[in-house]
Amino acid sequence: MNDKPLSYGRKSISASTSPKELMTKKPRLSKVWTADVITLYPNLFPGVLSESIVGKSLEKNKWALETVNLRDFGIGAHKKVDDTPAGGGAGLVLRADVIEPALEKSISSSPKGRPLVYMSPRGKRFDQALAKKWAAASGVIILCGRFEGIDERILERYNIDEISLGDFVMTGGEIAAQAMIDATVRLLPNILGNPDSPLDESHSNGLLEYPQYTKPAEWKGQKIPDTLLSGHHENIAKWRMDQAKTKTKKHRPDLWKAWNKTKS
């Protein structure tokens, strides 16, 4: 009879508030695309960036993620990072004298020319063109705001670009930052299994992507369009372009208008 407990040799698994070991306790990588994120909540990272293709490429050091904790630069014994708005008003504003040393830490350890951006609902809306621009750089430095935002003097002094995920307000910039990093990283070389994957996606050429189908050829009375099963590559390409135009015109008339201007 085996007198060892049933749990003998098994791994013990417990919940943890610590981020996955994909970005901590590693020497900084100097030759890979790197996202530097300045935030009050570094434990939110890597977050969704630890999963799927983006997460696997992070594990394999095809790109890197670094965080700077704003709280480390807080003022006084209580590490205060914010104060009331000048002139009165609701909420709190992140202090310039707290953000400055955090920014300098990221800037000093990054190659020159790396985009410096602030997640802001009043900023320029993030799009595929900007993702391509970031992907072509050596990385990006992202400042995540909280509360009522940050002292305007920081934006002016460092000439920071304000970038928005959309016309809505979130409690902080961390989720937006992860979305933008994901959109950028997948455009880097050797990240996606098929390097041609981004070429026909929505927004890659100004149009929305055409409809996609896969097996079975017929499902609940609905069939895959015959053209896609014909093997005639020229006809398939034409069908896809026609469908992309139709989808764009129907769902995004703003994009359709812009696309037509480029063709006139």
N, C-alpha and C positions, 0 to 999 in steps of 0.2 A: 504493500500500500504506500502510495506517495503522500508523505506528510507535509509537502510544501503547499502553501496557500495557492488558490486558483489564480491570484494576481501575480504570481511569481514570474518574473521575466517580461512582464508587460510594461509598456511605456505608460507613464502617468501624464495625463493631459488635463490642463486646467486653463480657465479663462485668464486673459491678460490684457491690461490696458496699454502695453508697450507695442510699438509698431514692429512689423516684421523686420528681421535683420537683413534688409536689402539695401540699406542706406546708412547704417551706423557702424561705428567701430571699424571702418575701412579707410585705408589711405586714399586721399583725393586722387581721382583719375584725371590726368592732365590732357589726354589726347582723345577723349570721347565727348560727345555732345552732353552738356550738363545743364540741368535746371536747378538753379539756386532759389530757394523759397524762403523769404523772410516772413515769419508768422508768430503769433502768440500761441499757436497750437501745433507744434511740430509733431505731436503724436497722431495727428490726423493723416500723416504721410507715412508710407506711400499711398495708403487708402486703396482706391480702385486701381491705382497704377501698379499694384503688386500682382494683379491677376492677368490671365490670358497672355496674348502675344507680347504686350507691352511689359508685363511683369517678368516673363521669361527672359526677355532681352535685357531687362534691368539686372536680373540675376547673373546673366552672362557678360555683364559689363559692356554691352553694346551702347549703352547710354548711362548716365549717372544722375543721381538726385541728392542734393545737399540741402539741409535746412539750417536756418539761423533762428534761434529762439529770442524774440524781442524781449521777453521777460528777463533774460540774462543782462540786459542793459538798462533795467529799470532803476529809478532814482530812490535812494534811501534804503532803510532797513526793510521796508515792505515792497521794494522793487516796483514802485509806482510807474506806470507807463502812459497814463492819460491824465487829462484834467478837463475842467469845464470850458465850454466855448467862450472865447473872448466876445464881449458884447451881450452875453446871456443866451439862453436857449436850452433846449432839452438835450440830454445825452452827454457823451464825453468824446474828447478828441485825442488821438494818439500824439504824444509830444515829439517835437522835432529833435530835441536833445537826446531822446531815446532811440529814435529811428536812425539818426546819423551814424553812430558807431556800428550799428547792425549793417547798414548799407556799406559802410567802408570795409567791413570785414569781408563781405561778398565781393565787392569790386576789386579789392586788393588781391584776392585769390583767383580772379577770373581774367581771361585774355581780354585785351582791349577790343572795343567794338561790339561787345555782347549787348543785345537789347536790354534796356532797363525799363520795366513796366510796373504799373500799379493797377490792381484790380479795382475798378471804379464804375458804378452805374452811370456816371456821366461821361464815360470815355468812349472812344471809337469802338464800334462793334467788331468783335473778333470774327474773322472769316477764313476761308481756305487760303486766300492769297497771303494773309498774315502768317498762317501756319507754315506755308512754304518759305516765307522770308525768315522766320525763326529757325526752321530746319536747315537753311543754308548758312546760318551763323554757327558759332562754336557752342552756342547754348543761349540761355536767357536767365535774367535775374528778375524774379517776381516778388513784389511787395504786396502782402495781403493785409487789407485794412480791417478794422473792427469798429464797433460803436458808430459814431457820427463821421468817421473818416480820419484823415491825418492832417496835421498842420500844413497849410498850403505852401509854406516857405520851403518845405522839403521838395515838393514838386518843382518849384521854381529854381532852387539851387542846383538840383541834379538833372534838370531838364527831363523829367520822367514822363514817359508816354502813359496816358490813362487808357485802359482797355476794358471793355465791358463784354460780358457774355450775352447780354440782351437787355431789353428795356424793362427791367424789374429789379427789385432790391433784395439782397440776401443778407444774412446776419454777419457774413464775413466773406473774404475772397478765396478761401481755401478750396471750396468745391469748384468754383469757376477756374481756379488755377489748375486743378487736376484735369478738368475737361480740356483746357487749352494745351496742357502738356501732352495729354493722350493724342489729341489731333495732330500735334507736331511730331511726336516721336514716331508715329506710324509712317511718316514720310521720310524718315532717315534711311540710308542705305542698309540693306541686309536685316531689316526688321520684319517686314512682311514676307511670307513664304513665296509669293509671286510678285516680283517687282513691278509687274504691269497692273496690279490690283488698283492702285490709286488713279490710274489714267482715265477710267470710265466712270468714276464715282460722281455722285452729286457734287456740283460746284467746281469740279476739276476743269471744266471747259465753259463754265458760265451757265450750264443747263443742269436740271435735275436728272438723276440717273433713270434709265429705262427700267421697265419691270423685269424681274428675275423669276425664273421657274426652274424646277428640277423634278426628278422622278417622284412619284409615278407619272406617266404621260397623261393619264386621266384620273381625276380625283373628284368624287362625288358629282359626276356629270360634267365637270369642267376640264377642258383639254388644254394642253400647252399649244400655243399658236403654231400652226403647221410650218410657218416660215422658219421657226427656230429648230425644227426637226428635219429641215430639208437638206442640210449640209451645204447649201449654197451661200458661201461666205459674203458675197457682195449683197445679196438680198437680205441676209441677216443684219449686216451693218446698216443698210438703209432702213430696215424695220426698227432697229434700235434708235437710230437718230430721229426718226419720225415720232416714236414713242416718247423720247426725251423732250422733244419740242412740245408735244401734246401735254405731258405732265407738267412741264414748266409753265406753259401758258395757263393751265387750269389752276395749279396750286400756288404759283409764285409769279403773278403778273409783273411784279417789280423786276424780277430777274429776266423775265421774257422781254420786257421793254429794253433793259440794259443790253441783253444779248443781241437784239435786233439792231441796236445802235452800232455795235461793233461790226456788223455785217453790211451796213449801209455805206 
